[in-house]
Amino acid sequence: MRLPVIFTLQAAWLSLCQTMQHYQSTWGHYDMCKSQVYTEEGLTWDYMACQPESADMTKFLKVTLDPPNITCGDPPETYCALENPYMCNNECDAATEELAHPPELMFDNEGRNPTTFWQSTSWRKHPKPLLVNITISWNKTIELTDDIVITFESGRPEQMMLEKSLDYGRTWQPYQFYATDCLDAFTMEPKTVLDLSQNTLLDIICTEDYSRGYVWKNDKMVRFEIKDRFALFAGPKLHNMASLYGQLDTTKNLRDFFTVTDLRLRLLRPATGATGVDENNLSRYFYAISDIKVNGRCKCNLHANSCIYDKEKLSCECEHNTTGPDCGRCKRNYQGRAWSPGSYLPIPKGTANICVPNNIVPVTRVCDNELQRCQNGGVCLNNLRCQCPAGFSGLLCEKPRCENEAGGCGDPDSGQAALSPTAALSLLLPPALALTPLLLGDVHWPTLL
């Protein structure tokens, strides 16, 4: 029997019969789901929001190509180098292992010599476009935590798109456009991620930074910059993760922007070099990819700190009496209140929002008048729950009610102004610091395309 492969680091637990003391780990990791603590009522569980560690997600994907016969080698074909049309000694033959270039070589271990890579057929049907779709699927919701990096061996494409799906490939939306000339290819002004701000973080841009055709030593990579977008809230070196987590917790469009079930790379035009297409030597033009890197974590709605891969399927190891691939519902007989995702707030332990037994009112302490204060003017009743003012909801009154309204918090009819960084950060800081003025401008959140 094959054992599940557990690919996330889990906290070390003592036996349940032993007294356990929890020491907070690195700021913002949320790597423990619960610990035992002493209270006035005796030994009890203290529940916390938790999430798996980031991991290399290419170990758990399925890749498909469209058209299916776009991989080189059937029939065998000889290729010429883009930068030297007279160097035609690269052969691709699907029937010979040493000369084959199947899709799996985009995800094997790098460092081999010679480099392994997937390769397409040549542009032998020019001027008909050489189009390839590379779809990466996890059959699981994934939260991206680092840059997506694609390494080309054939010269970077002159035109390509990166797309994402949130519904297992049923619908797609653009992530980023790449071109040597963005205006000509996509009628978009060229931009870089450094042109983005907190106001425009969700904008879909076209960049010309990664589309030079020649194969220079350091010009093989194409990136989709995740960390540079994180840095708009967490700072250049991501030291202020509390701010980022607070924004992810309170802004659904932002959280969804970094969440995928599938990625699709659409290759639209291969590198042709500085002289244009040589129709007498079309074997110079093709796509070849040696490596694709995707780092992320299973989305478990802050109800699990590990994810397993068993029978070619990812699933969260759910805590907090939740169940499902994403811990997206309460377990049977634990539906005493509606399921809710965990919350990063208040920093640093968050709020677990556990599922409770049927017909039993939860008695877990949610608030007090010292450390776990109700936010936004809420009142802590009997050190158990917050009584929230009209405009807010959540265990600690941390969520504007207008988030659930049709127009969102930006709608002028919602009665609630858009959340500013000052307001969001005040939820994250201790009460004494929350009163300190913060010199930050208001942020308006655009709608995700």
N, C-alpha and C positions, 0 to 999 in steps of 0.2 A: 504494500500500500504506500503510495507516495504521500509524504508529509507536506503540509502547506509550507511555502517559502515565506517567512516573515521578513520583510525588507525594511522595517522601520525600527529605530532604536526605542526600546520600551523602558519605562522607569522600573527600578528594582523594587520589588515588593516583599515585605516580610509576611510570614504566616498570619492569617486573619486573627488568630488567637493571641498574637503578640501586639504590644502597644507600638503604634507607629507615629513617628513625628516627621512632618513634612518640612523640608527646607526648600525655599523657592529656588528654582534653577535659573539659568540664564534668562535675563529679562525678555519676556515676550515669547518664550518657546511654547508654553502651554502643553508641556509634555506629560503632565499627570492629570488623571481624571478624578481622583478622589484620594483622601487620606483619612486616617483615624485621628480624632482629636478628643480631648477631655472637655466636657461642658458641665454645667450645673446639673444636667440630667445624667451624667456619666459618660462613658465611652461611646462615641457616635461617629458617623461618617461626615466629612466635610467634602462636598462635591465642587469640582472646578471645571471650567471649560478646558477642552483638550483637543489636540490635533496631532496627526502623525508627523514625523520628521520628513524633511524634503529628501527626495531620492531621484536616481536616474530612471526616468519613466520609459526610456527606450527598451528596457528589458521586458516590458510587459505589453507591448503594442502588437497590433496586426497592421501590415502594410499592404495596400492594393494599388495597382497601376491601371490607368485608363489612357489610351487603349491597352488591352491586356498583352498584346504582342509587340509592345513598344521597346522591350529590352533587346539589346543587340545579340547576335550570335546564331540566329535561326532565320535565314541561312547565315553561314560564317561571312564576316565582312572585315576588310582591312581599312584602317583609319589613318589619316594624315594629321600631323600636328598643326594647330591653328596658327602658331607663329612661324612655322616653316612648312610650306606646302609640299616640299620635296622630301620631307621626313615621313614616310608612309610605312612604318614597320610595326604598328599597333594592330594586332589581330584580335577579333572577338569571335569565339566559337562556343556555343552553348553546350556542345557535346563533349568538350574537353575541360576538365575542372580547372586547370591552370589558366585557361583562356576565357573562361566564362565570367560574366559580370552580373549576377542575379541581384534582385532588390535587397536581399538580406545583408549584402555587403555594405549597405549604408549604415548598419547598426552593429557591426561586429567591433571587436576590440581594436582600437587604433594602435599604432606603433609597429605594425608589421612592415617588413621590407621585402619586396616592393609593396606599396600601398594598395589596399584592396578597395574596390569601388563598384557601384552600379553604373551601367552605361546604356544609353538609349541607342536606337538605330540612328544612322546618319540622316541628313536632310536631303535624301535622294529624291523626294517628291517636290522639291522647290519648284515654283514659288508657293505652293500650298504650305500653310504654316506648319511648323513642327511643334505640335501641342502635346503636352504630357501633364496628367493630373496624378500626383502622388498623395494618397490619402492615408493618414495615420489614425488608427482607431484604438481606443482602450475599452470600449463597452463599459465605461465607468466615468463618472464626473471627476475631473482633475483640476486642481488649483496650481497654476504656474508660479514658480518661485524664483526663476532665473532666466537669463536670456535664452531664446531659441537660436541655435547656431547651425547653419548649413554650410558644409565645406565642399566646394566644387573642384573637380580635377580637370575640367574641360574649358576653363574660362567661365566667369560668372555670366548668367543670362543677361541679355540686353533688356528683356521685359519679363516680369514674373509677378505673381500675387501670392500672398499668404492669406488663407481664409480659416475661419473657425466655425465649429458647430457646437451648440449647446443641447441638441436633441438627437444625438447619435446619428448624425449625417442626414437627417430629414431636411433640414434647412441650413443654409450657409450665409455667413456675413463676412465682409472683408476685414482683415486685420491690418494689412499694410500692402502698399504697392511699391514696386521697384522698377526703375527704368533708367536708361542712359539719358532719356529726354522725357520727363514726366508730362510736359505739355503736349508733346506729340503723341505719346503712347496712351495717356489716360485723361488728357485735358485737365490736369491738376498742376498747381504751382508746386515746384519742388520744396520740400522741407526736410528737416532732421528732427530727431527726438529732442534736441536741445532747444528747438523753437517752441516746444510745448510748455504749458504752464498748468497750474492747478485748475484754471478755468477751462483749458482745452485738452486736458489729459485724454479724454475719450475720443478725440478727433482721429479720424482715419487719414493718414498722410501718405504721400508718395515721396520716396527718397531716391536720390541719384548717387548716394554714397557707396553703394555696393554693386554697381553695374558696369564697371570698366571691364572690357572684354579680355584683355591680355592676361596671361597666366604669370603674374609676378609672385614671388615667394610669399609675400604677405597679403596678397590680394585674392585669396581663394574663398574667404568667408563671407557669408551674408547673415546678418543678425536681425532679430526682432527684439528690441531692447526692453526687457522687463524691469531690470534694476534701475535704469535711468528714470523710468516712470514712477517706481517706488520712491525714488529719491526726491521727487517733488513734494512729498510729505515727510519722509523720514530723514531728509538731509543727504548730502553728497556721499557720505560713507555709511548711510543707513543706521546711524547711531540712535535716531529717535523713532524706533519702531512703534512706540506707544502711540504716536500721532498717526502713523499709517494704520495700525490696527483699529484705532478709533474711527477713522474714516471708512475703512472696510466694513465696520460693524454698523455704521449708521447710513451708508450710502449704497443701496443695492446695485445700482448701475455700475458703480466702481468695482464692487466685488464680482459681479458677473463678467466684467471686462477681462479679468484674469482667470476665468473659469472656462474649461472646454471639456467636451467629450471626444472630439475629433479635431484634427488639423489637416488642412489640404494645401499642398504646394502646387500652384498652377504655373508651369513653365510655358511661356508664350513665344519667346524668340531666343535662340541660342546666341552665344558670343560669335561675332563675325569679324572682329578685328577692325583696324583703322581703314581698310581698303574696301569694305563692303563685301558682298557675297560674290565669290568666284564660282560662276555656274559651271566651269569646266572641272572643278575639283570639290564637289559637294561633300566628300568624305571628311572634310575638315570641320564640319559643323554638326555638333551633337551635344547632348548633355551627359555629364558624368558627375556623380556625387559620392564622395568617400565617407562622409560622416554627417549625421544629424544628431544634435544634442537637445534633449528636452528634459529639464529638471522640474519637478513639482511634487505634489502630495495628493493622496486620495482626499476628495472632499467628503468629510464625515460630519459636517454640520456642528463641529466642536463637541461631538459626543464620543470620540474614540481617539486613542493615541497610537494606534497601529492599524496596519492594513495588510491583508494576506493575499497571496497569489496562489490559487489552487484550482486545478482543472482548467487552466488557461483563463482564469477569471479573477479580477480584483474585487475585494469586498472589505469593508471596514469591520473591525472587531469592536462592536458597539458596546458602550457603557451607558450609564444613566437610565437603564431600563428601556433603551431604544433598540430598534432592529431595522433591517433592510440594508441594501448595498451601500447607501449613504447615511445610514442611521436616521432615515427620514420619517419614521413613524414610531409610535409607542408599542411596546410589547403587549401581547395579550394579557389581560387582567391588570394592566398598568395604564389605563386610559382615564384616570380620575380627573385629568384636565387635558386640554388640547395640546398636542405635540408642538414644540417650539424649538428652533435651533438654539444652540448655546450662544453666548455673547462674550466678546472680548472684554467688555466693560463690566465692572470697573477694573482697570489695570491694578495689579498684575495677574490676578487669578481668574478674572472674568466671572460669568454667571452660568451655571450648568444647565438650568432649566430642565431638571430631571422629570421623567414621567413618573407619576405616582399611582399607587394601587387604586382600583375602582372603589368608589364610595368612601374614600378616605381623604380628608383634607390634609394637605402636606403641612408638617409642623417644622420643617427645616427653616432655620433662621435666615432670612433674606437681608434684613437691614438692622442697623442699630444707630445710635446717635454719636458714634465715635469714628469707626473705620468705614463701615458700609453705609454711608449716608444716602438717603434718597436724593435724586437729582432734580433740578428744575423746579424747586419749590414743593416737592412731594413731602409727605409727612409719614414717618415710620410709626406704625400702629403696633403696640405691644411687642416691639422688637421682632416682629414676624414679617410684616409686609408693608409695602409703600402704598399710601393713598395718593394718587397722582392728580395734579391739576388737569383741567379740561383739555389742554393742548398736548398732553404727553401720555405715553403708555410704556409698558415694559416693567420688569421686576423692580428696577430702580428708577423708573420714570425717565429712562434714558432715550426713548424713541419718540420723535414727533408723531402724533396721530395722523398727520397729513400724509405720511409715507404710504398709507393704505388707501388714500383717496385717489380718484381717477386722474387728477391732474398733477399729483405729487406735491411736494412742498414748494415747488417753484410756481404753482398756479396762484394767480392773484386772488382767486376766490377761496383759497385754502385757509386763509387766516393765519398762516404761519410763514415766516420769512425763510428763505433758503438757509441751510445750516452753514455757519461760517467756521473757519478753523479755530477762532477764539472760543466759540460755543462748544465745538467738539473737544478741544483740548481741556476745557474746564471740567469735562466729564472724566478725564483721565487722571487729573492731578489730585493730590491730597487736599483737603478743604483749605488749609492755610495757603497753599500755593495757588489754588484756584482763584483767589481774589487778586492775584498779581496781574496787572494789565499786560496784555500781549499785543505787540505791534504787528498785527497781521491784518491783511485786507479780507473783505468778504469774498467767498467763492461761490460762483454760480455753476451748478453741475449741468452740463449738456446731456441731452438724451443719447443713449447708445444707438448707433446706426443699426 
